[in-house]
Amino acid sequence: MLELAILGFLYEQPLHGYELKRRVAQLTGHVRPIADGTLYPAIKRLEKAGWLTRQTQPGTRAAPRHTLTLTDEGRRELRRRLREADGVEISDENHWFTVLAFLRHLDSPAEQAAVLGRRLAFLREPSSFFYDGERPLEAEEFDDPFRQGLLTIARATGVAELAWLDATLARLDGPAT
């Protein structure tokens, strides 16, 4: 998720490390705050893979600033990761939001639709946070108002996302203009 966010933001424009950290934190930080000890090793891995370059510039005060730029190979890697998003990238909401934030970078509506179709298939499978054996439990089956709330909110979110997915897929699969 972190590497995808780094690639995605750098796809849009070169950024200084601090600005990249701020943008990643705005996208994912409400769930997982981004520590320097997490971000900078990820940047180094991406740099070592040849997916980004670092250019050092003098800082306005004391420390030098590093501008990070995505390479052509890094652009291809981002598009590959988006095109092949599946499994946890589709099923985990935080991963999914990161994929969704950058899905516009796939040039092909058919490729975008394929990713959305995998999410749609996942959401259409009956599921819950709580089960009776293999059977998913619904909010109405609980006396506990907190579990009812959790399941009611999850259902409303799911209904909204399903409607959005259906409308977006219809637009992507629509007649070519």
C-alpha positions in Angstrom: 0.0 0.0 0.0 2.8 2.4 0.9 4.8 1.7 -2.2 1.7 2.1 -4.4 1.0 5.5 -2.8 4.6 6.6 -3.3 4.5 5.6 -7.0 1.1 7.1 -7.5 1.9 10.5 -6.1 5.3 10.7 -7.9 3.5 9.7 -11.1 1.7 13.0 -10.9 4.7 15.2 -10.2 8.2 15.1 -8.6 8.1 15.8 -4.9 10.4 16.5 -2.0 10.5 13.7 0.6 8.6 15.8 3.2 5.8 16.7 0.7 5.5 13.1 -0.3 5.2 12.1 3.3 2.5 14.6 3.9 0.5 13.5 0.9 0.8 9.8 1.8 -0.3 10.6 5.4 -3.3 12.5 4.1 -4.3 9.5 2.0 -3.5 6.7 4.5 -2.4 8.4 7.7 -5.8 8.3 9.4 -5.4 4.5 9.4 -1.6 4.1 9.6 0.5 7.1 10.4 3.6 7.2 8.2 6.8 7.2 10.2 10.1 8.2 8.7 11.4 4.8 9.6 8.7 3.3 7.2 8.7 5.9 4.4 12.4 6.3 3.7 13.2 2.6 3.5 10.4 2.2 1.1 11.7 5.1 -1.0 15.2 3.5 -1.0 13.7 0.1 -2.1 11.9 1.9 -5.0 15.1 3.8 -5.9 17.2 0.6 -5.8 14.6 -1.0 -8.1 15.1 1.8 -10.6 11.5 3.1 -10.2 12.5 6.6 -8.9 15.4 8.9 -8.8 16.6 11.3 -6.1 18.1 14.6 -6.8 19.7 16.5 -3.9 19.2 20.3 -3.7 20.5 22.7 -1.0 18.0 23.3 1.7 16.6 26.7 2.5 18.0 26.4 6.1 20.5 23.6 6.8 19.6 20.2 5.5 19.6 19.4 1.8 16.3 18.6 0.2 15.8 15.5 -1.9 13.4 15.7 -4.9 12.0 12.4 -5.9 11.1 11.7 -9.5 9.4 8.7 -11.0 11.3 7.0 -13.9 9.6 5.6 -17.0 10.2 2.2 -15.5 8.4 3.4 -12.3 5.5 4.6 -14.3 5.2 1.2 -15.9 5.4 -0.4 -12.5 2.6 1.7 -11.1 0.4 0.9 -14.0 1.2 -2.8 -13.6 0.3 -2.8 -9.9 -2.9 -1.0 -10.6 -3.8 -3.3 -13.5 -3.1 -6.5 -11.4 -4.7 -5.3 -8.2 -6.3 -8.3 -6.6 -6.6 -10.1 -3.3 -5.9 -7.8 -0.4 -5.7 -4.8 -2.7 -9.3 -5.4 -3.6 -10.7 -6.8 -0.3 -9.0 -4.5 2.3 -10.7 -1.1 2.4 -7.5 0.8 3.1 -5.6 -0.9 0.3 -8.6 -0.5 -2.0 -8.7 3.3 -1.4 -5.1 3.5 -2.3 -5.7 1.7 -5.6 -8.8 3.8 -6.3 -6.8 7.0 -5.7 -4.5 6.3 -8.6 -6.7 4.1 -10.9 -7.1 7.0 -13.3 -3.4 6.4 -14.3 -4.5 3.4 -16.2 -5.1 4.7 -19.7 -7.5 2.0 -20.8 -11.1 2.1 -19.6 -11.2 -1.7 -20.1 -8.3 -2.1 -17.7 -9.9 0.3 -15.2 -13.2 -1.7 -15.5 -11.4 -5.0 -14.9 -10.1 -3.7 -11.6 -13.5 -2.3 -10.6 -15.1 -5.6 -11.6 -12.9 -7.5 -9.2 -13.9 -5.2 -6.4 -17.6 -5.6 -7.4 -17.3 -9.3 -7.3 -15.7 -9.2 -3.9 -18.5 -6.9 -2.5 -21.3 -9.1 -3.9 -20.1 -12.1 -1.8 -22.1 -12.4 1.4 -19.9 -11.4 4.3 -19.9 -10.0 7.8 -17.6 -9.1 10.7 -19.4 -11.8 12.7 -20.5 -15.3 11.8 -22.6 -18.2 13.1 -20.5 -21.0 11.8 -20.2 -20.2 8.1 -23.3 -18.0 8.0 -22.7 -14.2 8.0 -24.7 -12.4 10.7 -26.7 -9.3 10.0 -27.2 -6.2 12.2 -30.7 -7.2 13.1 -29.5 -10.4 14.7 -27.7 -8.6 17.5 -29.1 -7.0 20.7 -25.7 -5.2 21.1 -26.2 -1.7 19.7 -22.5 -1.3 19.0 -22.3 -4.4 16.8 -25.6 -3.3 15.2 -24.0 0.1 14.5 -20.9 -1.5 13.0 -22.9 -3.7 10.7 -25.4 -1.0 9.8 -22.6 1.5 8.8 -20.8 -1.2 6.9 -24.0 -2.1 5.0 -24.7 1.5 4.1 -21.2 2.0 2.9 -21.4 -1.2 0.9 -24.7 -0.1 -0.7 -23.2 3.3 -1.7 -20.1 1.7 -3.1 -22.1 -0.9 -5.1 -24.2 1.9 -6.6 -21.0 3.9 -7.5 -19.3 0.8 -9.0 -22.4 -0.1 -11.1 -22.6 3.5 -12.5 -18.9 3.8 -13.1 -18.7 0.4 -14.8 -21.6 1.3 -17.0 -19.8 4.5 -18.0 -16.5 2.7 -18.7 -18.2 -0.1 -20.6 -20.5 2.3 -22.5 -20.3 3.0 -26.2 -17.1 4.6 -27.5 -17.4 8.2 -28.6 
